[in-house]
Amino acid sequence: MNNLKSQLLTPSLNSLTLEDKRQELKTYFNHTWETYESLFGLINHDDAYYLKPEPLRHPLIFYFGHTATFYINKLMLGKFIDKRINTKLEAICAVGVDEMSWDDLDATHYNWPSVNDVRDYRRQVSQLVNNLIDSMDIALPIAKNSLAWIILMGCEHERIHLETSSVIMRMLPLSFLTLNEQWKTCDSDVSVEANSLLPLTSQTVILGKPSTDDTFGWDNEYGHQTHHLNAFKASKYLVSNSEFMTFVKAGGYENKQYWTEEGENWLAYSKASMPRFWIVKKDIYYQRNLLNEIPLPLSWPAEVNYLEAKAFCHWKSELTGLHIHLPSEAQWHVLRGDTKQQAHIESANINLSKYASSCPVNRYAQGDFYDVSGNVWQWSESVIDGFDGFKVHPLYDDFSTPTFDGKHNIILGGSWISTGNEIIKSSRYAFRRHFTQHAGFRYVENISAEPPIETLNPYEMDDNVTQYLENHYAKPLVEFTGKPFYEALVDLIKESLEKLEIKTDKLLDLGCKVGRASFELSNVFSQIDAVDFSAAPIKHAVNLQQGKEVRYTQKSEGELISFTKVTPLPESLLSNDNLIFSQGDPSNLKPKYSNYNVVLAQNVLEESYDAQLFLTDIYHRINQDGLLIIVTDYHFEAKQPNSSTWIGGKKIKGENVTGFEGLSERLLKQYNLISQNDLIQVFSVDFRHYNLNKYHVTVWQKK
């Protein structure tokens, strides 16, 4: 087991010789892996893995397996490997980590693996990744499309969940955890002077990680955004337990005037009367840490969610008559300054270098302020979104985009357990406002009553996504097609339902993209599950479902672009109760996706890494006499360079086999072919150029 107090910094992308870089990556991977397993080694009974001390998060068995399955899922997606280790485990531990509200989770959807199965799986994944590192080609600097980048991505991903898992462990009964000298709690509680507001001058702040930066970054860190900040004041210290106690004893949790509407709803759900890690026994306050329970350390930072921090600021404003707010992301960067990363680590409770807990708020000075980095994360007033120039990483397009929903606020500065990318100045992480992390806050005094939050450019710029938005929702080019594609497709589906007297209880729309077919059929089916490979288009479907306007750019001519929008959908299509959009792998769906009357598969055969596996799997998810409707142009080579996965469009045993022939050979034993039609779909390239695809739509009824 490694020494927790010697955490490695995230590797440079362009230093050392090639072989030295290979060894550095291998050391970083194994160090990350061992640190994660050291944390889980604190659990002394397997039953603890299946408890849910935080009902809004999965049990720990998910997180134990999740970071390992992440490697396999991303390596498969990037075609760096061609074989899975455990398909079932890689599905159930793949997604669904931190996007839950109090009405999102249903435990009946999950059949968790045994702890020993996950331990064995982790051993296999570790061996596989080590072998890949030993044998892979390396080029410097490490590029975002390289295998080395994916290895780094897996390491940084696991370091994120080192924190996530430690928060959940902090909620377990102490009897399930064993004290460990390497995970040692701070043993100091000291007196702290009253918090004070220190002035900062007006200035311009440019946010965003340059593309030339020499460290790994998540997609939301890149791009740029400029803020022109007025002078403001910021609290010298993080808000301590002592300072927050004045809010609690003043009736802060009972007085609704301090809380936002969202905060009131959370209070009604949680019944909270104090921070999550505070405990009262016989009128004495205690604090729960990772491995122990101690008398409430008044000098340590108060650990709260955004809603609690926001309520405190409202109370503080009323008490002082000042405009007290949480800092914006740009304001925190003013506090952070230009101090080099290593200096911040040395003068901070961060990187597991000091304690496995918080410590007094007046211990680590960083300039005039304390704990700008480290101790606990700091909630900001900024809702996360992409900077100008934001582009999703193709192998992890659902890292950031699901959080661009207006419900996730940025946390800054890192905590005592933050490591790797998390402790870099440019790192950007966000959580639901009601979530508990190792997070607290400091406050600022602004000139105006409103915090200086700027709206980011909301236009979608990714060509693939904008083409789908244009194709699904712009005025149809009927001069090419005779009938709009989605009108024709929906009419065909309705005709098949009526002709065959198919029940309309449940529809699974795979390859839903930005959701047009799902919306059009939402008045037909009682329940629709709409799933796409990518989270990037789904976020727009969700926005439309919520009645929002979606804006995007279009290529006009040469370097010129135009800005357009999808206006809110008519009320008749906004069936929020029966239509759920999700990101998923159609060839490796979770067990909950089952018992459908109709499965609509749009371009799934072309986009799936294994169309044959999809066809085998989907059969078991369709009810007897149910329909499988396949929309395809059989253009397999676009996404599947290896022709061994194609179902047709190639020679087999010396004979030409078309896509439809290959499809029929696989389906006719289990389905009856009901109909087949060709439909034209138009994709806009620019103002005067279009691509026309002729899709083959086949309707199959399960025997």
Long-range contacts (C-beta under 8 A, 24 or more apart in sequence): 1-34, 1-37, 1-38, 1-41, 1-182, 2-31, 2-34, 2-35, 2-38, 3-182, 4-35, 4-38, 4-182, 4-183, 4-352, 4-356, 5-182, 5-352, 5-353, 7-31, 7-35, 7-351, 7-352, 7-353, 7-419, 7-420, 9-341, 9-342, 9-420, 10-152, 10-155, 10-156, 10-215, 10-216, 10-420, 10-421, 10-424, 11-152, 11-215, 11-216, 12-214, 12-215, 13-140, 13-141, 13-142, 13-214, 13-215, 13-216, 14-140, 14-141, 14-142, 14-214, 15-214, 18-138, 18-139, 18-140, 21-138, 21-140, 21-142, 21-148, 22-133, 22-134, 22-136, 22-138, 25-133, 25-148, 25-151, 25-152, 26-130, 26-133, 26-134, 28-152, 28-155, 29-129, 29-130, 29-133, 29-151, 29-154, 29-155, 30-126, 30-130, 32-155, 32-158, 32-159, 32-420, 33-126, 33-158, 35-159, 35-162, 35-352, 35-419, 36-67, 36-158, 36-159, 36-161, 36-162, 36-165, 37-122, 38-182, 38-183, 39-162, 39-165, 39-166, 39-169, 39-183, 40-64, 40-165, 41-180, 42-169, 42-177, 42-178, 42-180, 42-183, 42-290, 42-291, 43-169, 43-172, 43-176, 43-177, 43-178, 44-176, 44-177, 44-178, 45-176, 46-114, 46-115, 47-176, 48-172, 48-176, 48-177, 49-112, 49-115, 50-112, 51-172, 51-176, 52-107, 53-168, 53-171, 53-172, 53-173, 54-167, 54-168, 54-171, 54-436, 55-102, 55-105, 56-100, 56-101, 56-102, 56-104, 56-105, 56-434, 56-435, 57-97, 57-98, 57-100, 57-164, 57-168, 58-96, 58-97, 58-105, 58-110, 59-112, 60-165, 60-168, 60-169, 61-112, 61-113, 61-115, 61-118, 62-92, 62-93, 62-97, 62-110, 62-112, 63-97, 63-161, 63-164, 63-165, 63-168, 64-115, 64-118, 64-122, 64-165, 65-89, 65-92, 65-93, 65-113, 65-118, 65-121, 65-122, 66-93, 66-94, 66-97, 66-161, 67-154, 67-157, 67-158, 67-161, 68-93, 68-118, 68-121, 68-122, 68-125, 68-126, 69-93, 69-94, 69-121, 69-125, 70-94, 70-154, 70-157, 70-158, 71-125, 71-128, 71-129, 71-150, 71-154, 72-125, 72-128, 73-585, 74-150, 74-153, 74-154, 74-395, 74-396, 75-132, 75-147, 75-150, 76-609, 77-395, 77-609, 78-147, 78-150, 78-395, 79-609, 79-641, 79-642, 80-132, 80-147, 80-150, 81-128, 81-132, 82-642, 85-121, 85-124, 85-125, 85-128, 86-117, 86-121, 87-588, 88-113, 89-113, 89-117, 89-118, 89-121, 90-588, 91-585, 91-588, 91-589, 91-590, 91-591, 92-590, 92-591, 93-118, 94-585, 94-588, 95-398, 95-583, 95-584, 97-161, 97-164, 98-164, 98-431, 98-432, 98-435, 99-402, 99-403, 99-432, 100-432, 101-432, 101-434, 102-266, 102-269, 102-434, 106-592, 109-590, 109-591, 109-592, 111-591, 129-154, 141-214, 142-216, 144-393, 145-394, 149-216, 150-395, 152-216, 153-216, 153-393, 153-395, 153-396, 155-420, 156-216, 156-218, 156-420, 156-421, 156-422, 159-419, 159-420, 159-421, 159-422, 160-422, 160-429, 162-417, 162-419, 163-415, 163-417, 163-418, 163-422, 163-437, 163-438, 166-290, 166-417, 166-438, 167-436, 167-437, 167-438, 169-290, 170-277, 170-288, 170-289, 170-290, 171-276, 171-288, 174-291, 174-292, 174-293, 177-290, 177-291, 178-291, 179-291, 179-292, 180-291, 182-356, 183-290, 183-291, 183-356, 184-355, 184-356, 185-289, 185-290, 185-291, 185-292, 185-294, 185-355, 185-356, 185-357, 186-297, 186-300, 186-349, 186-354, 186-355, 186-357, 186-358, 186-359, 186-360, 188-297, 188-299, 188-359, 188-360, 188-363, 189-295, 189-297, 189-298, 189-299, 189-300, 189-360, 190-299, 190-360, 190-362, 191-299, 192-237, 192-240, 192-242, 192-298, 192-299, 192-360, 192-361, 192-362, 193-362, 195-235, 195-236, 195-237, 195-239, 195-240, 195-243, 196-235, 196-236, 197-233, 197-234, 197-235, 197-236, 197-444, 197-445, 198-233, 198-234, 198-235, 198-236, 198-368, 198-369, 199-231, 199-232, 199-233, 200-231, 200-232, 200-233, 200-234, 200-331, 200-334, 200-335, 201-231, 202-228, 202-229, 202-230, 202-231, 203-229, 203-334, 204-228, 204-229, 205-229, 205-330, 205-333, 205-334, 207-329, 207-330, 207-333, 207-387, 208-387, 208-389, 208-426, 209-426, 213-426, 215-421, 215-424, 216-421, 217-421, 217-424, 217-426, 217-427, 218-393, 218-399, 218-400, 218-421, 218-427, 218-428, 219-386, 219-390, 219-391, 219-392, 219-393, 219-396, 219-399, 219-400, 220-384, 220-386, 220-387, 220-390, 220-399, 220-400, 220-403, 220-428, 221-426, 221-427, 221-428, 222-387, 222-389, 222-390, 222-391, 223-386, 223-387, 223-388, 223-389, 223-390, 223-391, 224-387, 224-388, 224-389, 225-387, 225-388, 225-454, 225-456, 227-328, 227-330, 227-452, 227-454, 229-330, 229-331, 229-334, 229-452, 230-446, 230-447, 230-448, 230-452, 231-447, 232-331, 232-444, 232-445, 232-446, 232-447, 232-452, 233-444, 233-445, 234-327, 234-331, 234-335, 234-369, 234-442, 234-443, 234-444, 234-445, 235-442, 235-443, 235-444, 236-368, 236-369, 236-370, 237-361, 237-362, 237-369, 237-370, 237-371, 237-442, 238-301, 238-302, 238-361, 238-370, 238-371, 238-375, 238-376, 238-378, 238-440, 238-441, 238-442, 239-301, 239-302, 239-309, 239-312, 239-440, 239-441, 239-442, 239-443, 240-298, 240-299, 240-300, 240-301, 240-302, 240-361, 241-278, 241-287, 241-296, 241-297, 241-298, 241-299, 241-300, 241-301, 241-302, 242-298, 242-299, 243-302, 244-275, 244-302, 244-304, 244-312, 245-285, 245-298, 247-311, 247-312, 247-315, 247-316, 248-273, 248-274, 250-315, 252-311, 252-312, 252-315, 253-311, 255-315, 257-314, 258-311, 258-312, 258-314, 258-315, 258-318, 259-307, 259-310, 259-311, 259-314, 260-307, 260-310, 260-311, 262-307, 262-433, 262-434, 263-307, 263-308, 263-310, 263-311, 266-305, 266-307, 266-433, 266-434, 270-434, 272-308, 275-302, 275-303, 275-304, 275-308, 276-303, 276-304, 276-305, 276-436, 277-303, 277-436, 289-356, 289-357, 289-358, 290-356, 290-357, 291-356, 297-358, 297-360, 299-360, 299-361, 299-362, 300-358, 300-359, 300-360, 300-361, 301-358, 301-361, 301-371, 301-375, 301-376, 301-440, 302-440, 302-441, 303-358, 303-376, 303-436, 303-437, 303-438, 303-439, 303-440, 304-379, 304-436, 304-439, 304-440, 304-441, 305-379, 305-433, 305-434, 305-435, 305-436, 305-437, 305-439, 306-379, 306-409, 306-431, 306-433, 306-434, 307-433, 307-434, 309-379, 309-440, 309-441, 310-433, 312-441, 312-443, 313-443, 316-443, 322-445, 323-445, 323-446, 323-447, 323-448, 323-449, 324-443, 324-444, 324-445, 325-381, 325-443, 325-444, 325-445, 325-446, 325-451, 326-379, 326-380, 326-381, 326-441, 326-443, 326-444, 326-451, 327-378, 327-380, 327-381, 327-412, 327-442, 327-443, 327-444, 328-380, 328-381, 328-382, 328-451, 328-452, 328-453, 329-380, 329-382, 329-410, 329-412, 329-428, 330-382, 330-452, 331-380, 331-444, 331-452, 332-372, 332-378, 332-380, 332-412, 332-413, 333-425, 335-369, 335-372, 336-372, 336-373, 336-413, 336-425, 337-367, 337-372, 339-366, 339-367, 341-423, 341-424, 341-425, 344-372, 344-373, 344-374, 344-423, 344-425, 345-373, 345-423, 348-373, 348-374, 348-375, 348-414, 349-374, 349-375, 349-416, 350-374, 350-375, 350-414, 350-415, 350-416, 350-418, 350-423, 351-414, 351-418, 351-419, 351-423, 352-416, 352-417, 352-419, 354-416, 355-416, 356-416, 356-417, 357-416, 358-415, 358-416, 358-438, 359-416, 371-413, 371-442, 372-413, 373-413, 373-414, 373-423, 374-413, 374-414, 374-415, 374-416, 374-418, 374-423, 375-415, 375-416, 375-440, 376-415, 376-416, 376-438, 376-439, 376-440, 377-411, 377-412, 377-413, 377-414, 377-415, 377-418, 377-429, 377-437, 377-438, 377-439, 377-440, 378-411, 378-412, 378-413, 378-439, 378-440, 378-441, 378-442, 379-409, 379-411, 379-439, 379-440, 379-441, 380-409, 380-410, 380-411, 380-412, 381-409, 381-451, 381-453, 382-409, 382-410, 382-453, 383-407, 383-408, 383-409, 383-410, 383-430, 383-453, 384-408, 384-409, 384-410, 384-428, 384-430, 385-456, 385-458, 386-456, 387-456, 388-456, 388-457, 390-461, 391-461, 391-462, 392-462, 392-536, 397-534, 397-535, 397-536, 398-534, 398-535, 398-536, 398-583, 401-535, 401-536, 401-539, 402-535, 402-539, 402-583, 403-430, 404-539, 405-539, 405-542, 405-543, 407-432, 407-433, 408-432, 408-433, 409-433, 411-437, 411-439, 415-439, 458-551, 459-551, 459-552, 459-553, 459-563, 460-540, 460-550, 460-551, 460-552, 460-553, 461-552, 461-553, 462-536, 463-555, 464-536, 465-514, 465-536, 465-537, 465-540, 465-552, 466-552, 466-553, 466-554, 467-683, 467-684, 468-513, 468-514, 468-537, 469-514, 469-537, 469-540, 469-550, 469-552, 469-566, 470-552, 470-554, 470-564, 470-683, 470-684, 471-681, 471-682, 471-683, 471-684, 472-513, 472-514, 472-515, 472-516, 473-514, 473-516, 473-566, 474-564, 474-684, 476-682, 477-682, 477-690, 480-680, 480-682, 480-690, 480-692, 481-679, 481-680, 481-681, 481-682, 481-692, 482-680, 485-679, 485-680, 485-681, 485-682, 485-695, 486-516, 486-517, 486-520, 487-520, 488-679, 489-517, 489-631, 489-679, 489-697, 490-517, 490-520, 490-521, 492-675, 492-677, 492-679, 492-697, 492-699, 493-521, 493-598, 493-600, 493-629, 494-524, 496-627, 496-629, 496-674, 496-675, 496-699, 497-524, 497-598, 497-627, 500-625, 500-627, 500-674, 500-701, 502-597, 502-598, 502-625, 502-626, 502-627, 503-597, 503-623, 504-597, 504-598, 505-597, 506-595, 506-596, 506-597, 506-598, 507-596, 507-597, 507-598, 507-599, 507-600, 508-593, 508-596, 508-598, 508-599, 508-600, 508-621, 509-600, 509-602, 510-586, 510-599, 510-600, 510-601, 510-602, 510-604, 510-618, 511-586, 511-601, 511-602, 511-603, 511-604, 511-607, 511-631, 512-538, 512-541, 512-581, 512-602, 513-537, 513-541, 513-602, 514-538, 514-540, 514-541, 514-544, 515-540, 515-541, 515-544, 515-545, 515-581, 517-600, 517-602, 518-579, 518-581, 519-544, 519-545, 519-569, 519-573, 519-574, 519-579, 520-573, 522-573, 522-575, 522-578, 522-579, 523-572, 523-573, 523-575, 525-578, 525-597, 525-598, 526-578, 527-578, 528-578, 528-579, 528-580, 529-580, 529-582, 529-593, 529-596, 530-579, 530-580, 530-581, 530-582, 531-581, 531-582, 531-583, 531-584, 531-586, 531-589, 531-593, 532-581, 532-583, 532-584, 533-583, 533-584, 533-585, 533-586, 533-607, 534-583, 535-583, 538-581, 538-582, 538-583, 540-566, 541-581, 542-581, 544-568, 544-569, 545-569, 545-574, 545-576, 545-579, 545-581, 546-576, 547-574, 554-684, 554-686, 554-687, 555-685, 555-686, 555-687, 556-686, 556-687, 557-686, 557-687, 557-688, 562-687, 586-614, 586-618, 587-611, 587-613, 587-614, 587-617, 588-613, 588-617, 589-617, 589-621, 593-621, 594-620, 594-621, 595-621, 595-623, 596-621, 596-622, 596-623, 596-626, 597-622, 597-623, 597-626, 597-627, 598-622, 598-626, 598-627, 598-628, 598-629, 599-626, 599-627, 599-628, 599-629, 600-629, 600-631, 601-628, 601-629, 601-630, 601-631, 601-632, 602-631, 603-631, 603-632, 603-633, 604-630, 604-632, 605-630, 605-632, 605-634, 605-636, 605-647, 605-659, 605-663, 606-632, 606-633, 606-634, 606-635, 606-636, 606-638, 606-639, 606-640, 607-639, 608-639, 608-640, 609-639, 609-640, 609-645, 610-645, 611-636, 611-640, 611-645, 611-646, 611-647, 612-645, 612-647, 612-666, 615-647, 615-663, 615-666, 615-667, 619-670, 619-702, 622-702, 623-702, 624-702, 625-701, 625-702, 626-701, 626-702, 627-674, 627-699, 627-700, 627-701, 627-702, 628-667, 628-671, 628-699, 628-700, 628-701, 628-702, 629-697, 629-698, 629-699, 629-700, 630-663, 630-696, 630-697, 630-698, 630-700, 631-679, 631-695, 631-696, 631-697, 632-659, 632-663, 632-695, 632-696, 633-693, 633-694, 633-695, 633-696, 634-658, 634-659, 634-660, 634-696, 659-696, 660-696, 660-698, 663-698, 667-700, 670-702, 670-703, 671-700, 671-701, 671-702, 671-703, 672-700, 672-701, 672-703, 673-698, 673-699, 673-700, 674-699, 674-700, 674-701, 675-699
